[in-house]
């Protein structure tokens, strides 16, 4: 699951920095914006079967690759 998320993030951000630095702030560094966020959520649902309601999306909890992996683990149960 972690590998899938990192691959999704690489595709969306166009950089392997998400692997090299899993604590990088994706929004502060300009690697993701609101459109990329929607794309991320769609890909997570499509590839992992984990639905993330946009209403529950808190950017502060989804701003690094590490946090994204942790949030998906929580949602998977």
Secondary structure, 3 states (H helix, E strand, C coil): CHHHHHHHHHHHHCCCHHHHCCCCCCCCCCCCCHHHHHHHHHHHHHHHCCCCCHHHCCHHHCCCHHHHHHHHHHHHC
